[in-house]
Amino acid sequence: MRVRYGAGMTSPLRVTAAVSKVLAAFLEDPAVDRYGLDLMRASGHPSGTLYPILLRLQNAGWVEAYWEDIDPVQAGRPARRYYRLTPDGQASAYAEIAALQAQLSRGLGAAKPATKPATA
């Protein structure tokens, strides 16, 4: 869970397990723009967790967002806000997910096997 700074990034980002789930959802198909409900389903996060993460990703320059250009009356639903990884965000997301996987695999390999207590 490193804090990253980079070109165009306005604030540091701490990549937690919750953030990594959102990044993994984006990386399922980085070329596809995602909206909130879609990301909630993919990450398993409720809106109260997801939207603050998306805001942090935007502030860090990893994600950009835009409002869908539709007529809500004609579409029969409100306009959606779409999110997309920036090129820097995509590269950083791949690096952070790989680092997290490496850290987890090292942690699993270092764990001592459980032993049964000695019986008398």
Contacts in CASP RR format, 6 or more apart in sequence:
PFRMAT RR
TARGET T0000
AUTHOR 0000-0000-0000
METHOD contacts of the structure
MODEL  1
MRVRYGAGMTSPLRVTAAVSKVLAAFLEDPAVDRYGLDLMRASGHPSGTL
YPILLRLQNAGWVEAYWEDIDPVQAGRPARRYYRLTPDGQASAYAEIAAL
QAQLSRGLGAAKPATKPATA
1 14 0 8 1.000
1 15 0 8 1.000
1 16 0 8 1.000
1 100 0 8 1.000
2 14 0 8 1.000
2 15 0 8 1.000
2 96 0 8 1.000
2 99 0 8 1.000
3 12 0 8 1.000
3 13 0 8 1.000
3 14 0 8 1.000
4 12 0 8 1.000
4 13 0 8 1.000
4 15 0 8 1.000
4 60 0 8 1.000
4 92 0 8 1.000
4 96 0 8 1.000
5 12 0 8 1.000
6 88 0 8 1.000
7 88 0 8 1.000
8 61 0 8 1.000
8 88 0 8 1.000
9 60 0 8 1.000
9 61 0 8 1.000
9 62 0 8 1.000
9 88 0 8 1.000
10 59 0 8 1.000
10 60 0 8 1.000
10 61 0 8 1.000
11 56 0 8 1.000
11 59 0 8 1.000
11 60 0 8 1.000
12 60 0 8 1.000
13 19 0 8 1.000
13 56 0 8 1.000
13 57 0 8 1.000
13 59 0 8 1.000
13 60 0 8 1.000
13 62 0 8 1.000
15 23 0 8 1.000
15 96 0 8 1.000
15 100 0 8 1.000
17 100 0 8 1.000
18 45 0 8 1.000
18 49 0 8 1.000
18 53 0 8 1.000
19 53 0 8 1.000
19 56 0 8 1.000
19 57 0 8 1.000
20 96 0 8 1.000
20 97 0 8 1.000
20 100 0 8 1.000
21 43 0 8 1.000
21 44 0 8 1.000
21 45 0 8 1.000
22 39 0 8 1.000
22 43 0 8 1.000
22 45 0 8 1.000
22 50 0 8 1.000
22 53 0 8 1.000
22 54 0 8 1.000
22 57 0 8 1.000
23 57 0 8 1.000
23 93 0 8 1.000
23 96 0 8 1.000
23 97 0 8 1.000
24 43 0 8 1.000
24 97 0 8 1.000
25 34 0 8 1.000
25 39 0 8 1.000
25 42 0 8 1.000
25 43 0 8 1.000
26 34 0 8 1.000
26 39 0 8 1.000
26 63 0 8 1.000
26 83 0 8 1.000
26 84 0 8 1.000
26 85 0 8 1.000
26 90 0 8 1.000
26 93 0 8 1.000
27 85 0 8 1.000
27 90 0 8 1.000
27 93 0 8 1.000
27 94 0 8 1.000
27 97 0 8 1.000
28 42 0 8 1.000
30 85 0 8 1.000
30 90 0 8 1.000
33 82 0 8 1.000
33 83 0 8 1.000
33 84 0 8 1.000
34 42 0 8 1.000
34 82 0 8 1.000
34 83 0 8 1.000
34 84 0 8 1.000
35 68 0 8 1.000
35 80 0 8 1.000
35 81 0 8 1.000
35 82 0 8 1.000
35 83 0 8 1.000
36 47 0 8 1.000
36 50 0 8 1.000
36 51 0 8 1.000
36 54 0 8 1.000
36 80 0 8 1.000
36 81 0 8 1.000
36 83 0 8 1.000
39 45 0 8 1.000
39 50 0 8 1.000
39 54 0 8 1.000
39 83 0 8 1.000
40 46 0 8 1.000
40 47 0 8 1.000
40 50 0 8 1.000
43 50 0 8 1.000
45 53 0 8 1.000
54 63 0 8 1.000
54 65 0 8 1.000
54 83 0 8 1.000
57 63 0 8 1.000
57 83 0 8 1.000
57 89 0 8 1.000
58 64 0 8 1.000
58 65 0 8 1.000
58 83 0 8 1.000
61 86 0 8 1.000
61 88 0 8 1.000
61 89 0 8 1.000
62 85 0 8 1.000
62 86 0 8 1.000
62 88 0 8 1.000
62 89 0 8 1.000
62 92 0 8 1.000
62 93 0 8 1.000
63 83 0 8 1.000
63 84 0 8 1.000
63 85 0 8 1.000
63 86 0 8 1.000
63 89 0 8 1.000
64 83 0 8 1.000
64 84 0 8 1.000
64 86 0 8 1.000
65 81 0 8 1.000
65 82 0 8 1.000
65 83 0 8 1.000
65 84 0 8 1.000
66 81 0 8 1.000
66 82 0 8 1.000
67 79 0 8 1.000
67 80 0 8 1.000
67 81 0 8 1.000
67 82 0 8 1.000
68 79 0 8 1.000
68 80 0 8 1.000
68 81 0 8 1.000
68 82 0 8 1.000
69 79 0 8 1.000
70 79 0 8 1.000
72 78 0 8 1.000
72 79 0 8 1.000
85 93 0 8 1.000
END
